Amino acid sequence: MNYRRWMLLGAAPALAVLLAAALAYFFGPAELPGRDVVVLIRPGMTTPAIARELTEAGVLRSATAFSVLARLRGHQGLAKAGEFQLNTGWTPQEILRVITTTNGIQHRVVVREGLPWWEAAKLFAAERLANQTDFEQAMGNATLLEKYGVPAKSAEGFLFPDTYQLTRIQESNGPAVVEAMLKVFDREAKKLWPQGPPPPDELLRIVTLASLVERETGTPDERPRIAGVFANRLRLGMRLQCDPTTIYGMGPAFDGKLKRADLENADNVYNTYARAGLPPGPICSPGLASLKAAISPEQNDFLYFVAKGDGTHEFSRTLDEHNRAVHFYQLHRDASYRSTPGGPAAPDMAPPPPVAAPAATPTAAATPAKTGTKSQTATAAPKATKKNAKAKPAAKKTKAKAAKTKTHKR
């Protein structure tokens, strides 16, 4: 008996050493010196699944030991979804801390004012946050649109331009990206309407008008004036004749060449040369300044404007004034011509169709298109009715055009 006791007592130190070695092995760094490893933790992954993922990535030696550690520390189910940069030289304790208390790798995406949805999608696709197909599908996600009060069947115009810091939670997550942008619009809208947004039809009208203003100028003090020009033309029943709307209706396939046939194409529901009133929905993501301009347009009597080539515009009250401005600024422009400060060179385009002169007496304002049209298609709304056509004032035969520029913000 004494012999067995002494044997056990003699083996105890050896067992303790073995246990300590095992703990040091399984709860120590996977390798030294360590190396960085990026691991993606997807939504809904359990602690054992995460442990297996980390072990396969070479960050852990034992998935079982890590699961035990998480349970002992009460951290089961607390790991965040996202992309994490870990190191094989870290202990399991440090790895557990990082994936449960930090937000992982943040991808910075700058969405500037005036981008249509497909250009914004490209920015997120470049960071592998959402591919274009998933982004487009999320644009029409009825649950998201209802949640954020978007009064249309597309989120176009409500994807607020901002700098986004997002983590990748799976290979492509369009809904998460679109929701992040809608959430910022909701936040910024509270600055414009502290008591709550206007009725759906009015909200869509404001955002649509703001998107036209955004695409027509990048000069801050011109935004209310251009909004005033559009308001005047709508009040008189004049067509807006806005190049950016027509270009938007042509979609991502637009090659930079705007032809006369494009301006005369009434099948393009965004063609404000061929159709009266506002287009069926926004044509880009307007910023806060353009939204403010659309809410409170400048009270003026201008009906026309033309780009000077330096990013600003010449505004005119009469057709004769506008014709002279067009001749002076546009017929002799060179390669440095810009319609917005620092903007791209002007697209190739044919001479514009005749300008609609203002009616002798004000006519009823053209009715804005109904909500719900898909903004990414050029065939989503019905053609103009004969009633609308009769309400439009007659066009004079002149090569000038109203309320349009030769280049546009991309």
Secondary structure, DSSP 4 states (H G I P E B T S, - for coil): -HHHHHHHHHHHHHHHHHHHHHHHHHTS-SSSS--EEEEEE-TT--HHHHHHHHHHTTS-S-HHHHHHHHHHTT-TT-PPSEEEEEETTS-HHHHHHHHHHS--PPEEEE--TT--HHHHHHHHHHTTS--HHHHHHHHT-HHHHHHTT--SSS-TT-S---EEEE---SS--HHHHHHHHHHHHHHHHHHH-TT----HHHHHHHHHHHHHHHHH---GGGHHHHHHHHHHHHHHT-----HHHHHHHTGGG--SEE-HHHHT-TTSTT-TTTS-SS-SS-SS---HHHHHHHHS-------EEEE-SBS-EEEESSHHHHHHHHHHHTTT--TT-BSSTT-PPPPEEPPPPPPBPPPSS--PPPPPPPTT--TT-SSSSPPPPHHHHHHSPPBP--S--SS--S----
